[in-house]
Amino acid sequence: MPADELRSLYQEIILEHNKNPRNFRVMADADVTLEGYNPLCGDHYTVYLKIEGEVVKDVSFKGSGCAISKASASVMSTMVKGKTRQEAERLFDRFHALVTGKPDQSVNLDEIGSMAAFAGVSEFPARVKCASLAWHTLHAALENKQEAITTE
Ligand code: ZN
């Protein structure tokens, strides 16, 4: 597939997730609830996790922000649901490497799925914080941080 086609496909994934975000709801019985805030852009979300043993049984989020931050939170929620804490942390590491332009050479595009849509963000440093906000919030929530996190 030519690079520009791939690029527009990825853009479509972001636009589609922004329009129809997955797991976009308050989770009343969440085990972990954590807020994440990106003051540069005004993205502000709460991430909810339901944890059973080592498994993240359910993930949801609520809040508002730009298209990239919302689509990224949506993709994060679909990818992390049902994974172990360790697998979720690994996905966080991969996402972080992807949007900061240091993709792991061994990354298999099928394996990272819709996450790949955010690779282009690495060209826009101001957008990296938008794209990684939900992932950073997830990471902090898995480490049982209680205080709201901020990208600044
Ligand atoms: Zn943003």
Residues whose N, C-alpha, C, O or C-beta is under 5 A from the ligand:
A	BS01	ZN	C41 D43 C66 S69 C130
